[in-house]
Amino acid sequence: MGRKVGSLYINPKKFASVQKPCMQEMLSFLNCLSLNQNNDEKCVRQKEKLNACMDALSRNKRKPWGSINYHLQRLSRRK
């Protein structure tokens, strides 16, 4: 159940299983905006929850030893 594009195999089921972090917070914020005619002053609590979730995600993805690109650049300088 996939399609071949050239020599690349694309599995559409794989894309459906991708986790969607902060989806509940974003939906609650967007629902609040739609109920209040895009007045974000009335949706402060939902906005804070969404910001907290996004901040937590950005902190969790950082690796203490650096990114792979950093190490590749470091190795290329040694040559």
VEXBA-235814 format. One record per atom (N, C-alpha, C): x, y, z; atom name; residue in three letters; residue number from 0. Coordinates in pm, whole numbers, plus 50000, padded with zeros to 5 digits. Layout:
<nodes>
@u:X v:Y w:Z site:CA code:ala pos:NUM
...
</nodes>
This chain:
<nodes>
@u:50083 v:49882 w:50000 site:N code:met pos:0
@u:50000 v:50000 w:50000 site:CA code:met pos:0
@u:50088 v:50124 w:50000 site:C code:met pos:0
@u:50144 v:50150 w:49890 site:N code:gly pos:1
@u:50225 v:50269 w:49877 site:CA code:gly pos:1
@u:50244 v:50301 w:49731 site:C code:gly pos:1
@u:50313 v:50404 w:49704 site:N code:arg pos:2
@u:50336 v:50444 w:49566 site:CA code:arg pos:2
@u:50485 v:50458 w:49544 site:C code:arg pos:2
@u:50526 v:50424 w:49425 site:N code:lys pos:3
@u:50666 v:50442 w:49391 site:CA code:lys pos:3
@u:50680 v:50570 w:49310 site:C code:lys pos:3
@u:50767 v:50654 w:49354 site:N code:val pos:4
@u:50799 v:50777 w:49283 site:CA code:val pos:4
@u:50945 v:50762 w:49244 site:C code:val pos:4
@u:50969 v:50728 w:49119 site:N code:gly pos:5
@u:51105 v:50697 w:49079 site:CA code:gly pos:5
@u:51147 v:50571 w:49151 site:C code:gly pos:5
@u:51251 v:50579 w:49231 site:N code:ser pos:6
@u:51293 v:50464 w:49311 site:CA code:ser pos:6
@u:51257 v:50481 w:49458 site:C code:ser pos:6
@u:51185 v:50585 w:49491 site:N code:leu pos:7
@u:51146 v:50614 w:49629 site:CA code:leu pos:7
@u:51011 v:50553 w:49659 site:C code:leu pos:7
@u:51001 v:50483 w:49770 site:N code:tyr pos:8
@u:50876 v:50420 w:49812 site:CA code:tyr pos:8
@u:50814 v:50504 w:49922 site:C code:tyr pos:8
@u:50692 v:50547 w:49903 site:N code:ile pos:9
@u:50622 v:50631 w:50001 site:CA code:ile pos:9
@u:50511 v:50549 w:50063 site:C code:ile pos:9
@u:50514 v:50537 w:50195 site:N code:asn pos:10
@u:50412 v:50464 w:50268 site:CA code:asn pos:10
@u:50317 v:50565 w:50332 site:C code:asn pos:10
@u:50195 v:50579 w:50283 site:N code:pro pos:11
@u:50103 v:50680 w:50338 site:CA code:pro pos:11
@u:50058 v:50649 w:50480 site:C code:pro pos:11
@u:50061 v:50521 w:50521 site:N code:lys pos:12
@u:50021 v:50488 w:50657 site:CA code:lys pos:12
@u:50120 v:50542 w:50759 site:C code:lys pos:12
@u:50246 v:50552 w:50719 site:N code:lys pos:13
@u:50348 v:50602 w:50811 site:CA code:lys pos:13
@u:50322 v:50748 w:50850 site:C code:lys pos:13
@u:50271 v:50827 w:50756 site:N code:phe pos:14
@u:50247 v:50968 w:50784 site:CA code:phe pos:14
@u:50126 v:50988 w:50874 site:C code:phe pos:14
@u:50033 v:50894 w:50874 site:N code:ala pos:15
@u:49915 v:50906 w:50959 site:CA code:ala pos:15
@u:49947 v:50880 w:51105 site:C code:ala pos:15
@u:50055 v:50806 w:51131 site:N code:ser pos:16
@u:50088 v:50771 w:51268 site:CA code:ser pos:16
@u:50182 v:50872 w:51335 site:C code:ser pos:16
@u:50213 v:50981 w:51268 site:N code:val pos:17
@u:50303 v:51081 w:51324 site:CA code:val pos:17
@u:50233 v:51150 w:51441 site:C code:val pos:17
@u:50304 v:51161 w:51551 site:N code:gln pos:18
@u:50244 v:51225 w:51668 site:CA code:gln pos:18
@u:50228 v:51374 w:51644 site:C code:gln pos:18
@u:50123 v:51427 w:51700 site:N code:lys pos:19
@u:50094 v:51569 w:51683 site:CA code:lys pos:19
@u:50096 v:51636 w:51820 site:C code:lys pos:19
@u:50214 v:51680 w:51864 site:N code:pro pos:20
@u:50224 v:51741 w:51995 site:CA code:pro pos:20
@u:50152 v:51876 w:52001 site:C code:pro pos:20
@u:50095 v:51905 w:52114 site:N code:cys pos:21
@u:50026 v:52032 w:52141 site:CA code:cys pos:21
@u:49901 v:52051 w:52056 site:C code:cys pos:21
@u:49849 v:51944 w:52000 site:N code:met pos:22
@u:49731 v:51956 w:51914 site:CA code:met pos:22
@u:49608 v:51997 w:51996 site:C code:met pos:22
@u:49591 v:51939 w:52115 site:N code:gln pos:23
@u:49475 v:51973 w:52198 site:CA code:gln pos:23
@u:49479 v:52120 w:52240 site:C code:gln pos:23
@u:49597 v:52168 w:52278 site:N code:glu pos:24
@u:49610 v:52308 w:52320 site:CA code:glu pos:24
@u:49582 v:52403 w:52204 site:C code:glu pos:24
@u:49632 v:52367 w:52086 site:N code:met pos:25
@u:49610 v:52453 w:51970 site:CA code:met pos:25
@u:49463 v:52455 w:51931 site:C code:met pos:25
@u:49399 v:52339 w:51935 site:N code:leu pos:26
@u:49256 v:52335 w:51900 site:CA code:leu pos:26
@u:49171 v:52413 w:51999 site:C code:leu pos:26
@u:49204 v:52403 w:52128 site:N code:ser pos:27
@u:49126 v:52479 w:52226 site:CA code:ser pos:27
@u:49146 v:52629 w:52207 site:C code:ser pos:27
@u:49268 v:52670 w:52174 site:N code:phe pos:28
@u:49294 v:52813 w:52149 site:CA code:phe pos:28
@u:49219 v:52861 w:52025 site:C code:phe pos:28
@u:49224 v:52782 w:51918 site:N code:leu pos:29
@u:49154 v:52822 w:51795 site:CA code:leu pos:29
@u:49003 v:52823 w:51814 site:C code:leu pos:29
@u:48950 v:52729 w:51891 site:N code:asn pos:30
@u:48807 v:52730 w:51920 site:CA code:asn pos:30
@u:48768 v:52852 w:52000 site:C code:asn pos:30
@u:48850 v:52887 w:52096 site:N code:cys pos:31
@u:48823 v:53006 w:52176 site:CA code:cys pos:31
@u:48824 v:53131 w:52088 site:C code:cys pos:31
@u:48920 v:53139 w:51998 site:N code:leu pos:32
@u:48925 v:53254 w:51907 site:CA code:leu pos:32
@u:48801 v:53261 w:51819 site:C code:leu pos:32
@u:48757 v:53146 w:51770 site:N code:ser pos:33
@u:48640 v:53149 w:51682 site:CA code:ser pos:33
@u:48513 v:53186 w:51760 site:C code:ser pos:33
@u:48505 v:53145 w:51885 site:N code:leu pos:34
@u:48388 v:53180 w:51965 site:CA code:leu pos:34
@u:48386 v:53327 w:52004 site:C code:leu pos:34
@u:48503 v:53388 w:52016 site:N code:asn pos:35
@u:48513 v:53527 w:52060 site:CA code:asn pos:35
@u:48549 v:53624 w:51948 site:C code:asn pos:35
@u:48519 v:53589 w:51824 site:N code:gln pos:36
@u:48543 v:53675 w:51708 site:CA code:gln pos:36
@u:48688 v:53725 w:51701 site:C code:gln pos:36
@u:48784 v:53632 w:51714 site:N code:asn pos:37
@u:48928 v:53660 w:51705 site:CA code:asn pos:37
@u:48978 v:53760 w:51808 site:C code:asn pos:37
@u:48914 v:53766 w:51922 site:N code:asn pos:38
@u:48959 v:53852 w:52031 site:CA code:asn pos:38
@u:49044 v:53766 w:52125 site:C code:asn pos:38
@u:49178 v:53780 w:52112 site:N code:asp pos:39
@u:49264 v:53694 w:52191 site:CA code:asp pos:39
@u:49278 v:53739 w:52337 site:C code:asp pos:39
@u:49223 v:53853 w:52372 site:N code:glu pos:40
@u:49226 v:53897 w:52512 site:CA code:glu pos:40
@u:49138 v:53808 w:52599 site:C code:glu pos:40
@u:49037 v:53746 w:52540 site:N code:lys pos:41
@u:48948 v:53658 w:52615 site:CA code:lys pos:41
@u:49000 v:53515 w:52620 site:C code:lys pos:41
@u:49107 v:53485 w:52547 site:N code:cys pos:42
@u:49160 v:53349 w:52539 site:CA code:cys pos:42
@u:49301 v:53340 w:52599 site:C code:cys pos:42
@u:49324 v:53415 w:52703 site:N code:val pos:43
@u:49458 v:53421 w:52762 site:CA code:val pos:43
@u:49498 v:53286 w:52819 site:C code:val pos:43
@u:49408 v:53217 w:52886 site:N code:arg pos:44
@u:49442 v:53089 w:52948 site:CA code:arg pos:44
@u:49482 v:52985 w:52843 site:C code:arg pos:44
@u:49407 v:52976 w:52734 site:N code:gln pos:45
@u:49440 v:52881 w:52628 site:CA code:gln pos:45
@u:49571 v:52916 w:52559 site:C code:gln pos:45
@u:49594 v:53046 w:52545 site:N code:lys pos:46
@u:49717 v:53092 w:52481 site:CA code:lys pos:46
@u:49838 v:53057 w:52568 site:C code:lys pos:46
@u:49825 v:53074 w:52699 site:N code:glu pos:47
@u:49934 v:53040 w:52790 site:CA code:glu pos:47
@u:49963 v:52890 w:52790 site:C code:glu pos:47
@u:49858 v:52809 w:52784 site:N code:lys pos:48
@u:49877 v:52664 w:52777 site:CA code:lys pos:48
@u:49950 v:52624 w:52650 site:C code:lys pos:48
@u:49912 v:52684 w:52538 site:N code:leu pos:49
@u:49978 v:52654 w:52411 site:CA code:leu pos:49
@u:50124 v:52698 w:52413 site:C code:leu pos:49
@u:50151 v:52815 w:52466 site:N code:asn pos:50
@u:50290 v:52862 w:52475 site:CA code:asn pos:50
@u:50373 v:52773 w:52566 site:C code:asn pos:50
@u:50316 v:52729 w:52677 site:N code:ala pos:51
@u:50389 v:52641 w:52769 site:CA code:ala pos:51
@u:50420 v:52507 w:52702 site:C code:ala pos:51
@u:50326 v:52454 w:52627 site:N code:cys pos:52
@u:50348 v:52328 w:52556 site:CA code:cys pos:52
@u:50457 v:52343 w:52451 site:C code:cys pos:52
@u:50453 v:52451 w:52374 site:N code:met pos:53
@u:50554 v:52473 w:52271 site:CA code:met pos:53
@u:50692 v:52494 w:52332 site:C code:met pos:53
@u:50699 v:52565 w:52444 site:N code:asp pos:54
@u:50828 v:52585 w:52511 site:CA code:asp pos:54
@u:50884 v:52453 w:52563 site:C code:asp pos:54
@u:50798 v:52369 w:52617 site:N code:ala pos:55
@u:50843 v:52239 w:52667 site:CA code:ala pos:55
@u:50896 v:52152 w:52554 site:C code:ala pos:55
@u:50834 v:52160 w:52437 site:N code:leu pos:56
@u:50882 v:52083 w:52323 site:CA code:leu pos:56
@u:51018 v:52131 w:52277 site:C code:leu pos:56
@u:51037 v:52261 w:52273 site:N code:ser pos:57
@u:51165 v:52313 w:52225 site:CA code:ser pos:57
@u:51278 v:52279 w:52321 site:C code:ser pos:57
@u:51250 v:52273 w:52451 site:N code:arg pos:58
@u:51354 v:52236 w:52548 site:CA code:arg pos:58
@u:51387 v:52087 w:52540 site:C code:arg pos:58
@u:51289 v:52003 w:52513 site:N code:asn pos:59
@u:51311 v:51859 w:52511 site:CA code:asn pos:59
@u:51390 v:51813 w:52389 site:C code:asn pos:59
@u:51384 v:51885 w:52279 site:N code:lys pos:60
@u:51449 v:51841 w:52157 site:CA code:lys pos:60
@u:51597 v:51874 w:52153 site:C code:lys pos:60
@u:51644 v:51960 w:52238 site:N code:arg pos:61
@u:51786 v:51995 w:52238 site:CA code:arg pos:61
@u:51867 v:51884 w:52301 site:C code:arg pos:61
@u:51976 v:51852 w:52236 site:N code:lys pos:62
@u:52063 v:51749 w:52289 site:CA code:lys pos:62
@u:52183 v:51816 w:52355 site:C code:lys pos:62
@u:52225 v:51770 w:52471 site:N code:pro pos:63
@u:52332 v:51837 w:52544 site:CA code:pro pos:63
@u:52467 v:51829 w:52473 site:C code:pro pos:63
@u:52488 v:51731 w:52388 site:N code:trp pos:64
@u:52617 v:51714 w:52322 site:CA code:trp pos:64
@u:52623 v:51780 w:52187 site:C code:trp pos:64
@u:52520 v:51848 w:52144 site:N code:gly pos:65
@u:52520 v:51920 w:52018 site:CA code:gly pos:65
@u:52449 v:51843 w:51909 site:C code:gly pos:65
@u:52432 v:51908 w:51799 site:N code:ser pos:66
@u:52360 v:51845 w:51687 site:CA code:ser pos:66
@u:52457 v:51766 w:51600 site:C code:ser pos:66
@u:52402 v:51686 w:51514 site:N code:ile pos:67
@u:52485 v:51607 w:51422 site:CA code:ile pos:67
@u:52560 v:51699 w:51326 site:C code:ile pos:67
@u:52498 v:51811 w:51288 site:N code:asn pos:68
@u:52566 v:51905 w:51198 site:CA code:asn pos:68
@u:52689 v:51966 w:51264 site:C code:asn pos:68
@u:52682 v:51992 w:51393 site:N code:tyr pos:69
@u:52796 v:52046 w:51466 site:CA code:tyr pos:69
@u:52912 v:51947 w:51459 site:C code:tyr pos:69
@u:52885 v:51821 w:51483 site:N code:his pos:70
@u:52991 v:51722 w:51483 site:CA code:his pos:70
@u:53047 v:51697 w:51343 site:C code:his pos:70
@u:52962 v:51703 w:51242 site:N code:leu pos:71
@u:53011 v:51688 w:51105 site:CA code:leu pos:71
@u:53103 v:51804 w:51067 site:C code:leu pos:71
@u:53068 v:51925 w:51107 site:N code:gln pos:72
@u:53155 v:52039 w:51080 site:CA code:gln pos:72
@u:53286 v:52027 w:51154 site:C code:gln pos:72
@u:53278 v:51978 w:51278 site:N code:arg pos:73
@u:53399 v:51962 w:51358 site:CA code:arg pos:73
@u:53494 v:51861 w:51294 site:C code:arg pos:73
@u:53438 v:51750 w:51243 site:N code:leu pos:74
@u:53521 v:51649 w:51179 site:CA code:leu pos:74
@u:53580 v:51698 w:51047 site:C code:leu pos:74
@u:53506 v:51780 w:50974 site:N code:ser pos:75
@u:53558 v:51828 w:50846 site:CA code:ser pos:75
@u:53671 v:51928 w:50865 site:C code:ser pos:75
@u:53677 v:51996 w:50978 site:N code:arg pos:76
@u:53785 v:52092 w:51004 site:CA code:arg pos:76
@u:53917 v:52021 w:51031 site:C code:arg pos:76
@u:53911 v:51899 w:51079 site:N code:arg pos:77
@u:54033 v:51826 w:51112 site:CA code:arg pos:77
@u:54111 v:51782 w:50990 site:C code:arg pos:77
@u:54046 v:51771 w:50877 site:N code:lys pos:78
@u:54114 v:51722 w:50755 site:CA code:lys pos:78
@u:54208 v:51823 w:50698 site:C code:lys pos:78
</nodes>
